[in-house]
Amino acid sequence: MQLTRKGAATKQRIIEGAAEEIRQQGVFSLRLEDVMGRTATSKSQLFHYFPGGKDELLLAVARHEAARVIDDQQPELGSLTSWTAWWQWRDKVVARYRAQGSDCPLHAAVSQLGTATDAAQAVARELLRHWQTQLAAGIRHMQDIGEITPELNADREAAALLAGVQGGVMILMTTGGLEHLEAALDQGIAHLRGVPAVIPSTAPA
């Protein structure tokens, strides 16, 4: 559906309003009436932009939150050109999830859609692909300047680091603790450097 600038702004306002409702009330308490009230939109407007109703809106929220996961790591994620930059990225990831805590609108929206659905899987795949691609680019840059051994496979190392991060995030959502996320990042970066993990977390260049 081709939207005018005003229409696109209204649709985005509905998506952001739904995401805020999920953060505050939880996905299972989400009502379209609450979204309409928060965003000052009518039922006809909401169904104009989301004719599939709540499921279509949740999918849009999931895409919005997936994009935020990457955006919130910038510019550090896109500039992994030194060990200082890698540790700055690490600290930004930890700070993001510390602020978010166990409330994750992306996970909530995808879970409500059903993690086995094609739409939910597509959102998750695109997020992880984009994230892994940027990590791999950082690893390749560090290989090019001689800071990481060329024997490492950049794509597999990026995949392993990302898997560790995601595992740490899932534990955070279950327990509220950041220790596993921090350990995954610290060990992953230390592995790339070929040195033992540094404690405390902020490492020298």
KAWOKA-V378883 format. One line per field, one symbol per residue. phi: phi as a letter, one per 40 degrees, with the letter a starting at -180 (. if undefined). psi: psi as a letter, one per 20 degrees, with the letter a starting at -180 (. if undefined). A space follows every 50 residues. Layout:
phi=???
psi=???
//
This chain:
phi=.cbcdcccccccccccccccccccbgccccbcccccccbfbccccdcccb ccgcccccccccccccccdcccccccccbcbacccccccdcccccccccc gccbdcccccccchcccdccccccccdccccccccccccccccccgcbdc cccdcccccccccccccccccdccbgbcdccccccccccccccgbcccbc ccccc
psi=ppqrggghhgghhgghghghgghhiqhiipqhhhggghjlqrhhggighm hjbgghghghgggghghhgghiiqjghjlmjrhghghhgghhgghghghh bioohgggggghhoiiqggghgggggghggghghghggghghghjjippi hqogghggggghggghghghhghgijqighgggggghgghghhkrqqppa hoqr.
//
